[in-house]
Amino acid sequence: MAIDPEPEPIAAPSSVESPGDVPSPSRRHEVLATLVIVGALVAAVAARPLVRRVAAHPTREECVTMLDRYAEEEARAADPARGEKGPSLDESAARTIASTTLDRCTHDLTREEVTCALHSNGADELERCISP
């Protein structure tokens, strides 16, 4: 019985680089361009929370005023008979909410968002001002 000799190794295709080969300059440029694009996307995603953290935050009074306005706008949206400039709510919803909500407002929202919300023309516009 004859023993088969070991098969000859198959040569790698010429288009595949071996580990010891140095990539061509154009290949290096492609890799660098890809890294720049990925880095820019990561920076764009990470920038928004950083900007929000260092931005000016509203005071507790500004948050109470905004929440009062939000409660009034929601009441007007629920009952159109109140009119555009209807009477204020008897008991402010902002005064009955938990202090943790006010704390979140003063820490999570920016002064610019609260100012936008205070100048809004309705509940939907107000929500767009403070949406993340």
SULTA-V602810 format. One record per residue. N is the residue number from 1. D_FIRST is the distance of its C-alpha to the first C-alpha in Angstrom with 1 decimal. Layout:
N:D_FIRST  N:D_FIRST
//
This chain:
1:0.0  2:3.8  3:6.6  4:9.5  5:12.6  6:15.6  7:17.7  8:20.9  9:24.0  10:26.3  11:29.6  12:32.6  13:35.1  14:37.9  15:40.5  16:39.1  17:40.5  18:38.5  19:40.2  20:41.5  21:43.2  22:47.0  23:48.2  24:50.5  25:54.2  26:54.5  27:51.8  28:53.8  29:56.9  30:55.3  31:54.2  32:57.7  33:59.4  34:57.4  35:58.3  36:62.0  37:62.0  38:60.5  39:62.9  40:65.8  41:64.9  42:64.6  43:68.0  44:69.6  45:68.5  46:69.5  47:72.8  48:74.7  49:74.7  50:75.6  51:78.5  52:79.7  53:79.6  54:81.8  55:84.1  56:87.6  57:87.8  58:90.7  59:93.2  60:93.6  61:96.8  62:95.0  63:92.3  64:95.0  65:96.8  66:93.6  67:92.7  68:96.3  69:95.9  70:92.6  71:94.1  72:97.1  73:94.8  74:92.7  75:95.9  76:97.2  77:93.9  78:94.1  79:97.8  80:98.8  81:102.4  82:102.7  83:103.0  84:101.6  85:104.1  86:104.6  87:105.8  88:103.5  89:101.8  90:104.1  91:101.5  92:99.0  93:95.4  94:94.6  95:96.9  96:95.3  97:91.7  98:89.9  99:90.2  100:86.4  101:86.6  102:89.2  103:87.1  104:84.1  105:86.4  106:87.6  107:84.1  108:81.9  109:84.2  110:85.6  111:89.3  112:88.5  113:86.9  114:89.9  115:92.4  116:90.6  117:90.7  118:94.5  119:95.2  120:93.2  121:94.8  122:93.1  123:90.5  124:87.6  125:88.5  126:89.0  127:85.5  128:84.0  129:85.6  130:84.0  131:80.6  132:77.7
//
